[in-house]
């Protein structure tokens, strides 16, 4: 493989990893640090009414997870009432019911909302058609005349809708609008007329109702906006100004001309909506967002896995980080170790045993294993039986230390069972062979180098920020892979070799 091919591959991996990382951070607002907080809103709808002893049925439209505002969870408080869910006009409906109720009644609906901060475009399939026109006679003629006047000054659906809404707010009203709206038109009347005029123009439209997400508010009003279809989604318009685009603080609740709550069997219905902003750790909500948001990058993430699988990957994804550090230590620094990835596996064991106790247990087991290995050397055994014998001794030593630790009340003795037995066996074997071939100094040097590499890898792998990054943004491992590939072509001096070459340079001088 030539250098150009390698550089193209490294560049592609780096761009892919960083692009996906920046997309999740800047667009999806996934937290970079584990202690970052995010803003959420607790929204509560309280339904009050009077029962008269008849069967009661209460229907309420529920907010649904949208592209921008996913509903993380919701709950109901409804003493003695039955609760079911339904669907009306493609929207979720909560239905409370009871055989008989008398006197004041109160029902609660609560939900937790997260704002993803994306530009709001209502997803979903296009409308199947245009709603029927409800105007007749003189009103129909006046509506046609006003629509023709507005259409002549518009260029597309957006400008037509904006001009229509602006004309509703003029003082005095245009001549054709006066018989349609009356002297003091309400927002509901303006929206109903806008729907009729847009239906005449064959433009799909609907009314969206929602609340404003603020710091805190009791009796938050239900705000109504107009939406028109413009492929590939719905575009919202302010009925008071005619401007397009929902404000950032507006959370859509439901769509259509029907009221939010419908009561049967009671009277004096009153609906109060309260909003409260809360702060919570962002990382604790990543899994909720992955399930609630219509975003593939969040839904198909590690947070969607079961909790036990997540715990495994929180450790497993740190192994490439330890391996990269080992590449730096061996190929750039020049540190000598036993095996290629043995220090990384030992570092993983240190995560469970504590660094100080882990080092003590490792040194103790290796020292005792070496003594047994030197004894077995006198028996002139073949390699495979000798390795099996050393492995058996290592297991027995681990069991003995665990029993001793338990009797002495030391938890460290029990943690020794977490050490990789095969790695310890191979470490003892390689150290003993190196001891015979190159002397105890070289064997101890590589043994100390292995422990040093394991300690450095351990420090990196227990860092909470690093663990958060690789688990939340596993695409960063592509960047790590690119750096590893570059180091695979490194042929320069190693840091530990510089003193030797410096001495050679002084001799030549």
VORO-497590 format. One line per 8 residues: their letters; for each residue x negated, y negated, z negated of C-alpha. Coordinates in pm, 1 decimal. Layout:
<recs>
a	X/Y/Z ~ ...
</recs>
This chain:
<recs>
xxxxxxxx	0.0/0.0/0.0 ~ -151.6/-336.2/102.3 ~ -149.1/-648.7/-111.5 ~ 122.3/-817.0/97.5 ~ 362.9/-530.9/36.8 ~ 289.4/-542.5/-336.0 ~ 336.8/-919.7/-358.7 ~ 667.5/-903.1/-169.9
xxxxxxxx	791.1/-632.5/-406.7 ~ 676.1/-824.9/-713.8 ~ 839.5/-1145.4/-586.9 ~ 1168.2/-967.0/-513.9 ~ 1177.9/-806.0/-859.6 ~ 1096.2/-1135.8/-1030.3 ~ 1356.3/-1334.6/-837.0 ~ 1624.2/-1069.6/-894.3
xxxxxxxx	1558.3/-1052.3/-1267.9 ~ 1534.4/-1428.1/-1323.3 ~ 1834.0/-1506.8/-1100.3 ~ 2064.8/-1271.4/-1286.9 ~ 1925.9/-1395.1/-1618.9 ~ 1988.4/-1761.6/-1528.5 ~ 2336.0/-1678.0/-1397.5 ~ 2433.3/-1520.0/-1727.7
xxxxxxxx	2280.4/-1803.8/-1931.6 ~ 2390.1/-2108.2/-1727.6 ~ 2718.6/-1990.7/-1574.7 ~ 2850.8/-1727.7/-1815.8 ~ 2694.1/-1899.2/-2122.6 ~ 2555.2/-1577.0/-2270.3 ~ 2341.4/-1674.3/-2573.7 ~ 1963.1/-1656.4/-2540.3
xxxxxxxx	1900.2/-1632.4/-2914.6 ~ 2069.8/-1392.8/-3159.0 ~ 2157.3/-1670.6/-3405.3 ~ 2325.4/-1895.7/-3147.4 ~ 2680.2/-1997.7/-3227.3 ~ 2968.1/-2050.3/-2991.2 ~ 3299.1/-2228.7/-3011.7 ~ 3626.4/-2043.1/-3020.7
xxxxxxxx	3981.3/-2142.1/-3095.2 ~ 4240.1/-1980.9/-3316.3 ~ 4578.5/-2050.9/-3163.4 ~ 4898.2/-1981.3/-3357.8 ~ 5260.5/-2000.4/-3244.1 ~ 5515.0/-2017.2/-3526.8 ~ 5874.3/-1945.0/-3428.3 ~ 6147.4/-2068.4/-3664.3
xxxxxxxx	6522.0/-2015.3/-3623.2 ~ 6840.8/-1942.3/-3813.3 ~ 6998.7/-1596.4/-3815.2 ~ 7374.6/-1557.2/-3845.6 ~ 7394.5/-1186.7/-3918.3 ~ 7402.1/-1075.4/-3555.3 ~ 7139.4/-868.0/-3369.0 ~ 6835.6/-1083.2/-3297.0
xxxxxxxx	6610.2/-1069.3/-2993.7 ~ 6319.4/-1309.8/-2935.2 ~ 6118.5/-1311.5/-2609.7 ~ 5790.1/-1502.7/-2591.9 ~ 5542.3/-1535.3/-2308.3 ~ 5192.7/-1436.2/-2424.5 ~ 4871.1/-1601.6/-2301.8 ~ 4671.4/-1371.0/-2076.5
xxxxxxxx	4297.3/-1344.5/-2020.8 ~ 4207.2/-1581.0/-1740.9 ~ 3879.2/-1633.3/-1560.5 ~ 3797.8/-1926.2/-1787.4 ~ 3988.2/-1852.0/-2107.2 ~ 3970.3/-1484.6/-2211.7 ~ 4190.0/-1381.5/-2503.4 ~ 3956.2/-1193.4/-2735.2
xxxxxxxx	4226.1/-1053.6/-2962.4 ~ 4577.3/-1125.5/-3084.6 ~ 4803.3/-1029.5/-3373.4 ~ 5165.6/-1061.0/-3486.3 ~ 5332.0/-1126.2/-3820.1 ~ 5696.0/-1019.4/-3808.1 ~ 5838.3/-875.1/-4128.6 ~ 6104.2/-607.0/-4069.0
xxxxxxxx	6120.0/-687.0/-3697.5 ~ 6054.5/-436.7/-3424.5 ~ 5790.2/-543.2/-3176.5 ~ 5756.0/-430.7/-2816.0 ~ 5590.1/-570.3/-2506.8 ~ 5730.4/-626.0/-2161.8 ~ 5669.0/-799.1/-1834.8 ~ 5851.5/-1080.6/-1662.8
xxxxxxxx	5747.4/-1237.2/-1333.4 ~ 5408.9/-1065.1/-1361.3 ~ 5341.4/-1207.8/-1709.1 ~ 5312.0/-1037.0/-2046.7 ~ 5604.0/-1074.0/-2282.8 ~ 5625.7/-1009.2/-2658.7 ~ 5973.7/-901.2/-2771.9 ~ 6083.4/-910.4/-3138.0
xxxxxxxx	6413.2/-745.7/-3231.7 ~ 6617.8/-662.3/-3541.4 ~ 6966.4/-520.2/-3595.5 ~ 7084.3/-807.0/-3813.2 ~ 6926.5/-1112.2/-3974.6 ~ 7074.4/-1400.2/-4170.6 ~ 6924.0/-1726.2/-4286.0 ~ 6587.9/-1884.8/-4200.2
xxxxxxxx	6360.3/-1658.9/-3994.7 ~ 5989.9/-1704.8/-3913.0 ~ 5775.5/-1512.4/-3666.1 ~ 5403.7/-1564.6/-3597.8 ~ 5180.3/-1497.2/-3300.4 ~ 4805.6/-1553.9/-3332.7 ~ 4523.4/-1517.9/-3081.9 ~ 4155.7/-1600.1/-3052.1
xxxxxxxx	4045.0/-1781.7/-2736.4 ~ 3696.3/-1822.4/-2588.3 ~ 3615.8/-2085.0/-2325.7 ~ 3367.8/-1949.3/-2069.8 ~ 3322.7/-2297.4/-1923.5 ~ 3365.5/-2190.9/-1560.9 ~ 3555.2/-2402.1/-1308.5 ~ 3918.3/-2301.3/-1332.9
xxxxxxxx	4060.8/-2124.6/-1027.2 ~ 4351.2/-1896.8/-1109.8 ~ 4264.0/-1548.1/-978.1 ~ 4510.6/-1304.2/-835.0 ~ 4688.7/-1225.7/-510.7 ~ 4855.3/-1504.2/-309.1 ~ 5226.2/-1572.3/-364.1 ~ 5472.9/-1360.3/-172.1
xxxxxxxx	5673.8/-1659.6/-54.1 ~ 5818.7/-2000.0/-131.5 ~ 6086.9/-2051.2/-393.0 ~ 6433.9/-2145.6/-261.3 ~ 6538.9/-2508.3/-244.6 ~ 6811.7/-2599.5/-496.0 ~ 6902.3/-2939.5/-343.5 ~ 7221.9/-2989.7/-146.5
xxxxxxxx	7411.5/-3259.8/38.0 ~ 7294.1/-3617.4/-15.5 ~ 7008.3/-3506.6/-241.5 ~ 6883.0/-3270.1/28.5 ~ 6886.4/-3549.8/288.7 ~ 6704.3/-3788.2/54.4 ~ 6442.1/-3524.8/-24.9 ~ 6377.5/-3457.0/345.6
xxxxxxxx	6340.8/-3826.8/418.2 ~ 6095.1/-3880.1/131.3 ~ 5896.8/-3569.2/223.4 ~ 5868.1/-3685.0/585.9 ~ 5735.7/-4022.6/467.8 ~ 5473.3/-3862.0/239.8 ~ 5372.7/-3595.8/491.8 ~ 5297.1/-3864.1/752.3
xxxxxxxx	5030.0/-4005.3/518.0 ~ 4878.1/-3671.2/405.7 ~ 4616.4/-3450.0/566.4 ~ 4649.4/-3119.5/382.2 ~ 4820.0/-2944.6/92.5 ~ 4614.0/-3120.0/-174.0 ~ 4673.9/-3472.7/-43.8 ~ 5043.6/-3397.5/12.1
xxxxxxxx	5084.7/-3282.5/-348.2 ~ 4886.1/-3574.7/-490.7 ~ 5086.6/-3833.8/-293.5 ~ 5416.0/-3674.5/-395.8 ~ 5332.1/-3687.4/-765.8 ~ 5202.4/-4043.9/-742.2 ~ 5525.8/-4152.7/-575.3 ~ 5723.4/-4014.3/-871.2
xxxxxxxx	5541.3/-4251.5/-1106.3 ~ 5584.3/-4574.1/-912.5 ~ 5779.2/-4863.5/-1056.7 ~ 6029.1/-4917.6/-912.4 ~ 6093.2/-4576.9/-757.3 ~ 6114.5/-4549.1/-378.6 ~ 6471.4/-4572.6/-244.9 ~ 6491.7/-4203.0/-156.5
xxxxxxxx	6376.3/-4095.3/-504.1 ~ 6617.6/-4300.0/-711.0 ~ 6916.2/-4066.4/-660.3 ~ 6690.9/-3762.3/-715.1 ~ 6517.2/-3860.8/-1039.3 ~ 6744.5/-4111.4/-1207.5 ~ 6638.6/-4420.0/-1406.3 ~ 6417.4/-4249.4/-1667.3
xxxxxxxx	6291.5/-3917.5/-1531.3 ~ 6117.5/-3670.3/-1761.7 ~ 5812.7/-3460.4/-1676.3 ~ 6036.2/-3154.6/-1635.9 ~ 6257.2/-3341.5/-1384.8 ~ 5954.1/-3456.9/-1187.6 ~ 5811.4/-3107.1/-1173.4 ~ 6146.1/-2958.6/-1064.6
xxxxxxxx	6173.4/-3213.2/-783.1 ~ 5810.0/-3151.0/-681.7 ~ 5884.1/-2778.9/-653.7 ~ 6184.6/-2850.6/-428.7 ~ 5992.9/-3089.4/-204.1 ~ 5697.9/-2851.5/-171.1 ~ 5942.8/-2570.3/-93.7 ~ 6080.2/-2784.9/189.2
xxxxxxxx	5723.4/-2821.7/312.1 ~ 5673.7/-2443.1/288.9 ~ 5399.9/-2483.6/25.3 ~ 5392.6/-2219.9/-255.9 ~ 5399.9/-2397.9/-592.2 ~ 5467.0/-2324.5/-957.0 ~ 5460.3/-2489.2/-1297.7 ~ 5188.8/-2397.8/-1548.5
xxxxxxxx	5240.4/-2456.6/-1921.0 ~ 4957.4/-2468.7/-2172.5 ~ 4802.2/-2632.5/-2476.1 ~ 4504.1/-2856.8/-2528.5 ~ 4214.1/-2696.2/-2715.0 ~ 4088.2/-2952.7/-2966.1 ~ 3913.4/-2951.3/-3304.0 ~ 4236.3/-2899.1/-3494.5
xxxxxxxx	4596.5/-2989.7/-3436.2 ~ 4929.1/-2900.3/-3589.6 ~ 5239.0/-2913.9/-3373.8 ~ 5033.2/-2919.4/-3055.6 ~ 5260.2/-3006.5/-2761.7 ~ 5315.8/-2767.1/-2473.2 ~ 5183.1/-2946.4/-2164.2 ~ 5316.6/-2876.3/-1814.8
xxxxxxxx	5122.5/-2915.0/-1489.0 ~ 5196.0/-2840.9/-1125.3 ~ 4998.2/-2580.9/-930.0 ~ 4994.5/-2525.2/-553.7 ~ 4842.1/-2237.0/-363.1 ~ 4526.7/-2306.9/-165.7 ~ 4338.3/-1997.3/-63.5 ~ 4170.3/-1834.1/-257.6
xxxxxxxx	4350.8/-1958.7/-569.2 ~ 4583.6/-2203.9/-736.6 ~ 4494.7/-2572.3/-769.9 ~ 4646.3/-2768.9/-1059.3 ~ 4772.9/-3129.4/-1046.2 ~ 4850.7/-3371.1/-1326.0 ~ 5218.8/-3472.4/-1285.5 ~ 5148.6/-3813.4/-1441.5
xxxxxxxx	4857.8/-3915.5/-1217.9 ~ 4855.7/-3673.9/-923.3 ~ 4490.1/-3589.3/-980.0 ~ 4371.8/-3236.0/-904.5 ~ 4191.4/-3006.8/-1148.5 ~ 4281.0/-2896.3/-1497.1 ~ 4082.1/-3064.0/-1775.9 ~ 3831.1/-2849.8/-1957.5
xxxxxxxx	4035.9/-2854.0/-2277.1 ~ 4357.1/-2723.1/-2116.1 ~ 4437.2/-2355.2/-2173.8 ~ 4715.1/-2212.6/-1950.4 ~ 4971.7/-2017.1/-2152.9 ~ 5234.2/-1907.7/-1900.9 ~ 5381.7/-1995.1/-1561.2 ~ 5730.3/-2062.8/-1429.7
xxxxxxxx	6040.7/-2268.2/-1506.0 ~ 6156.2/-2056.9/-1802.4 ~ 6104.6/-2169.3/-2164.8 ~ 5814.8/-2022.6/-2359.3 ~ 6047.2/-1861.0/-2617.6 ~ 6399.5/-1732.1/-2558.9 ~ 6627.7/-1656.3/-2856.6 ~ 6937.4/-1436.0/-2854.7
xxxxxxxx	7161.9/-1396.6/-3161.3 ~ 7042.3/-1704.8/-3351.1 ~ 7028.7/-2083.9/-3331.4 ~ 6813.5/-2385.8/-3419.8 ~ 6506.4/-2243.9/-3242.3 ~ 6183.1/-2432.5/-3312.1 ~ 5834.7/-2339.2/-3182.1 ~ 5523.8/-2496.3/-3336.8
xxxxxxxx	5176.4/-2437.2/-3192.6 ~ 4862.9/-2496.1/-3400.7 ~ 4503.8/-2505.1/-3274.0 ~ 4185.0/-2473.3/-3479.9 ~ 3827.5/-2468.5/-3349.4 ~ 3589.7/-2221.6/-3518.4 ~ 3219.2/-2143.3/-3486.4 ~ 3090.8/-1786.7/-3478.8
xxxxxxxx	2775.9/-1599.1/-3382.7 ~ 2769.5/-1575.5/-3004.2 ~ 2613.8/-1228.7/-2992.3 ~ 2899.1/-1074.9/-3191.5 ~ 3140.4/-1178.4/-2918.6 ~ 2950.8/-1043.5/-2617.7 ~ 3129.8/-710.0/-2635.1 ~ 3469.4/-879.8/-2668.0
xxxxxxxx	3397.9/-1096.1/-2366.8 ~ 3290.4/-796.4/-2164.4 ~ 3628.3/-635.4/-2221.6 ~ 3845.8/-945.7/-2193.9 ~ 3687.3/-1151.4/-1916.0 ~ 3738.8/-1081.9/-1549.1 ~ 3361.6/-1102.5/-1487.6 ~ 3173.6/-794.6/-1372.1
xxxxxxxx	2846.2/-913.4/-1525.5 ~ 3010.2/-909.7/-1868.5 ~ 3242.3/-614.1/-1825.4 ~ 2968.9/-382.5/-1693.9 ~ 2713.2/-458.5/-1962.2 ~ 2552.2/-263.4/-2242.0 ~ 2804.6/-417.1/-2480.6 ~ 3075.4/-209.3/-2314.3
xxxxxxxx	2912.0/113.1/-2438.8 ~ 3012.5/286.1/-2763.4 ~ 2843.2/152.8/-3074.5 ~ 2619.5/458.9/-3121.5 ~ 2496.9/429.3/-2760.0 ~ 2430.7/58.9/-2808.7 ~ 2213.0/135.1/-3110.4 ~ 2010.0/384.2/-2906.1
xxxxxxxx	1953.5/138.3/-2621.7 ~ 1856.4/-140.3/-2860.0 ~ 1550.2/71.8/-2938.0 ~ 1503.5/240.4/-2601.4 ~ 1487.1/-88.1/-2408.4 ~ 1196.8/-197.6/-2627.3 ~ 981.4/92.8/-2508.3 ~ 890.9/-80.8/-2175.9
xxxxxxxx	785.9/-386.3/-2377.1 ~ 553.3/-173.8/-2588.9 ~ 422.9/-0.1/-2275.7 ~ 347.5/-337.8/-2113.2 ~ 156.8/-449.7/-2422.0 ~ -39.9/-125.0/-2407.6 ~ -126.1/-193.8/-2043.2 ~ -261.0/-534.9/-2144.3
xxxxxxxx	-459.7/-389.8/-2434.2 ~ -615.2/-109.9/-2227.1 ~ -668.3/-271.6/-1883.9 ~ -734.5/-634.1/-1978.6 ~ -859.7/-627.3/-2336.8 ~ -1036.9/-291.0/-2305.9 ~ -898.8/-132.1/-2623.3 ~ -947.8/245.7/-2630.9
xxxxxxxx	-661.4/463.4/-2756.0 ~ -564.1/827.9/-2771.4 ~ -327.2/898.6/-2486.7 ~ -137.1/650.2/-2274.8 ~ 185.8/593.9/-2464.2 ~ 113.5/754.6/-2798.9 ~ 74.3/414.3/-2976.1 ~ 419.4/308.7/-2849.2
xxxxxxxx	581.0/620.6/-2994.9 ~ 401.3/568.2/-3324.0 ~ 523.7/206.4/-3325.3 ~ 880.2/334.2/-3286.5 ~ 824.2/550.8/-3593.6 ~ 694.3/250.6/-3786.9 ~ 1034.9/81.8/-3727.0 ~ 1190.2/341.2/-3958.3
xxxxxxxx	917.0/389.5/-4215.4 ~ 799.3/31.7/-4269.8 ~ 458.0/-64.5/-4131.5 ~ 250.3/-17.7/-4449.6 ~ 406.0/316.3/-4543.1 ~ 394.9/432.7/-4181.8 ~ 22.8/364.8/-4152.4 ~ -43.8/548.0/-4478.6
xxxxxxxx	159.4/851.0/-4374.2 ~ 5.1/859.2/-4027.1 ~ -350.8/847.1/-4162.2 ~ -271.3/1108.9/-4426.1 ~ -114.8/1357.2/-4182.2 ~ -386.9/1309.9/-3919.9 ~ -662.9/1349.7/-4179.9 ~ -512.9/1670.1/-4320.8
xxxxxxxx	-441.3/1795.9/-3969.1 ~ -805.1/1733.1/-3866.4 ~ -929.8/1935.4/-4163.4 ~ -707.8/2227.4/-4060.0 ~ -812.4/2185.5/-3694.4 ~ -1182.5/2207.4/-3782.6 ~ -1110.4/2521.6/-3980.5 ~ -925.3/2675.2/-3684.5
xxxxxxxx	-1222.8/2593.0/-3462.0 ~ -1425.4/2853.8/-3653.0 ~ -1170.1/3119.6/-3562.4 ~ -1248.7/3076.4/-3188.8 ~ -883.0/3059.5/-3083.2 ~ -757.2/2988.9/-2732.4 ~ -621.4/2639.6/-2665.0 ~ -247.0/2715.6/-2655.6
xxxxxxxx	-239.7/2927.9/-2974.0 ~ -457.8/2667.2/-3142.6 ~ -213.6/2387.0/-3051.3 ~ 77.7/2596.4/-3174.8 ~ -102.6/2658.0/-3502.8 ~ -178.3/2286.1/-3546.7 ~ 186.3/2200.6/-3469.4 ~ 300.5/2447.1/-3735.3
xxxxxxxx	61.8/2294.4/-3987.7 ~ 185.3/1942.5/-3901.9 ~ 546.9/2045.8/-3959.5 ~ 454.6/2207.0/-4290.4 ~ 263.0/1896.6/-4396.8 ~ 561.6/1674.9/-4310.1 ~ 794.9/1901.8/-4505.5 ~ 558.2/1908.2/-4803.5
xxxxxxxx	527.3/1528.8/-4805.1 ~ 904.4/1491.4/-4783.0 ~ 959.1/1724.1/-5079.6 ~ 686.3/1553.6/-5279.9 ~ 827.1/1209.8/-5200.4 ~ 1176.3/1319.1/-5300.7 ~ 1052.0/1458.2/-5633.0 ~ 861.5/1136.5/-5703.7
xxxxxxxx	1154.6/919.9/-5595.7 ~ 966.2/776.3/-5301.0 ~ 1176.3/710.5/-4990.0 ~ 862.2/688.3/-4780.0 ~ 806.7/1060.1/-4820.1 ~ 1142.7/1130.0/-4659.7 ~ 1075.5/892.1/-4369.1 ~ 779.4/1097.4/-4253.6
xxxxxxxx	1019.8/1333.3/-4081.5 ~ 1079.8/1062.9/-3824.3 ~ 725.9/1083.3/-3689.4 ~ 697.8/1257.3/-3348.8 ~ 553.1/1594.9/-3431.5 ~ 416.3/1671.4/-3085.4 ~ 243.4/1331.7/-3064.7 ~ 77.6/1387.6/-3400.0
xxxxxxxx	-31.7/1735.0/-3292.0 ~ -185.4/1607.0/-2966.9 ~ -351.8/1320.3/-3153.7 ~ -516.7/1564.2/-3392.9 ~ -625.8/1788.2/-3104.8 ~ -771.8/1505.7/-2892.5 ~ -944.0/1347.5/-3189.2 ~ -1107.0/1675.1/-3287.8
xxxxxxxx	-1224.2/1741.9/-2929.7 ~ -1367.0/1390.5/-2902.2 ~ -1531.5/1439.5/-3242.0 ~ -1713.6/1745.8/-3109.6 ~ -1804.1/1596.8/-2769.7 ~ -1896.7/1236.1/-2846.9 ~ -1936.1/1226.5/-3222.6 ~ -1729.4/1103.4/-3516.0
xxxxxxxx	-1798.9/734.1/-3440.9 ~ -1625.3/742.9/-3102.3 ~ -1339.2/951.7/-3240.7 ~ -1281.2/708.2/-3525.6 ~ -1312.7/413.3/-3284.2 ~ -1035.3/543.6/-3060.8 ~ -828.9/639.0/-3364.4 ~ -851.8/285.5/-3502.4
xxxxxxxx	-776.0/148.2/-3154.0 ~ -462.0/362.0/-3136.2 ~ -343.2/236.6/-3473.2 ~ -419.2/-123.9/-3376.6 ~ -221.7/-87.5/-3053.7 ~ 64.9/72.8/-3247.0 ~ 68.6/-216.4/-3495.4 ~ 75.5/-478.3/-3215.3
xxxxxxxx	355.5/-291.6/-3037.5 ~ 542.9/-259.1/-3368.3 ~ 524.4/-635.1/-3435.6 ~ 671.6/-704.1/-3091.3 ~ 936.8/-432.9/-3109.9 ~ 1077.5/-542.4/-3446.7 ~ 1117.3/-903.5/-3332.8 ~ 1490.3/-978.5/-3343.2
xxxxxxxx	1467.9/-1237.3/-3062.9 ~ 1288.5/-994.3/-2832.2 ~ 1535.7/-716.8/-2914.2 ~ 1822.2/-953.9/-2837.2 ~ 1670.5/-1058.1/-2503.2 ~ 1606.3/-710.4/-2364.9 ~ 1944.5/-577.6/-2480.8 ~ 2153.1/-875.6/-2369.9
xxxxxxxx	1949.1/-940.6/-2055.1 ~ 1810.7/-601.7/-1943.0 ~ 1742.5/-758.5/-1601.7 ~ 1436.9/-921.2/-1760.7 ~ 1275.2/-576.3/-1752.3 ~ 1254.4/-625.6/-1373.5 ~ 1024.7/-920.6/-1439.4 ~ 825.8/-703.8/-1681.0
xxxxxxxx	805.6/-434.8/-1411.9 ~ 673.5/-691.0/-1163.5 ~ 402.9/-798.8/-1409.6 ~ 309.7/-433.7/-1470.5 ~ 272.9/-375.9/-1096.7 ~ 41.4/-676.4/-1070.5 ~ -169.6/-548.8/-1358.9 ~ -194.1/-217.3/-1173.3
xxxxxxxx	-419.9/-392.2/-921.1 ~ -633.1/-566.6/-1184.5 ~ -1002.3/-483.9/-1135.7 ~ -1166.1/-766.1/-1332.3 ~ -1368.9/-757.8/-1651.1 ~ -1218.8/-637.0/-1976.5 ~ -1259.3/-860.3/-2279.0 ~ -1444.3/-598.4/-2481.3
xxxxxxxx	-1692.9/-556.8/-2194.9 ~ -1799.1/-923.0/-2188.4 ~ -2055.2/-893.9/-2473.1 ~ -2229.2/-607.6/-2291.0 ~ -2255.8/-801.2/-1964.9 ~ -2360.3/-1117.4/-2150.1 ~ -2656.1/-927.5/-2295.8 ~ -2745.2/-803.9/-1944.5
xxxxx	-2732.9/-1160.0/-1813.3 ~ -2973.5/-1281.7/-2086.8 ~ -3214.0/-998.1/-1998.2 ~ -3215.2/-1093.7/-1630.7 ~ -3275.6/-1455.9/-1720.9
</recs>
